[in-house]
């Protein structure tokens, strides 16, 4: 076992003479130093194993067999789109077989193409239909909208009140003759026109009502007549014991019924 | 030096065939030597060299020029070398070193006796190397067999120079002690064999 001085001298970079000087006075270090010199002589005489020409050629072809991580990054988008040549595809595959990081990136990118389409929940169609924007309404639809009519009426009333126009006051002034001749004539014309129109409308409603009333009465009477005929026919059939009277050729409808049925149409 | 090496790497990244050829010619022998010293087998060393250069090419974008290219090149492939070394170490025949394994490491001479003695001593060296811990063995291989500088070894193994030197001294001492002990165990038979080889006899 060495005294440790030999190692200290070696770490300090001491010269071989300094080492031999110490070894000359220390038996254990002398033995170790002799062993070290012998071992150094063994390794010093060795040569490097020659690099074979075939190996050199193979090493030079590496750029044609694989790609770097940079190259893989450039090729992956084309691979995803399926727009990669056979050589590049082989080089990329070679790289991905060894580089875990690039392989994971490629798996993520390429795997996104094969994802299944998500199945729509059953309520989605109904909700989408309900959420469809309303069909555009025309100008007349807006004008005739009940809410719009009410709003316009309120706005007009408010405007009239704000302008100080009071319809009740106008009527009173017409009766008491506090307005001008022209205004009175205009109001009178308007009043008679309105009365005429209301009268005409009432007359039309009454006439329409009478028509529908007559039709309803006619249909009602026909229905009652049919019902009575049906009851009468049923009782007659029972009395005959279920025999049916047919046409001369033995086919067709009941003779009596046929005549009776057509009677109310006349 | 590193700036020039960084330029070389950048040219390789840009796909310049000449730059890649220069890189292979400059470092191919060194990488193959390291691989061979770890594997002591031509096929394994060639396969390992291919893997090292493949990994180098694929990781060129990681080199920033902050330390020697050879150290970076060997550091990114160190795991490959150590994996292969451990795999070999698990084999029963690991400590048995064949003539064929050391043959590429010997100079051919006209003196067959001296050549035989040299071969025997080289086998002894590698057998002793196989018995010491791998963290010591790899430093001895890199320094004494492959001739890497302390700085390059330190960068490759991520160790300070002092630790590299200290481990190197311990590695040499361990190997030297084992070689001497083996001589002593062999006794007179070993001494006779060595003397016979030295005298040019054939055993």
Interface residues (C-beta under 8 A of the other chain):
Chain A: X2 X7 X10 X11 X32 X35 X36 X38 X39 X40 X42 X43 X44 X45 X46 X47 X48 X49 X50 X51 X52 X55 X56 X58 X59 X60 X62 X63 X65 X66 X67 X68 X69 X70 X95 X98 X99
Chain B: X13 X15 X17 X20 X21 X24 X25 X28 X29 X32 X33 X36 X42 X45 X46 X49 X50 X53 X54 X55 X57 X58 X59 X60 X61 X104 X105 X106 X107 X118 X121 X122 X124 X125 X144 X145 X146 X162 X165 X166 X169 X170 X172 X173 X175 X176 X177 X179 X180
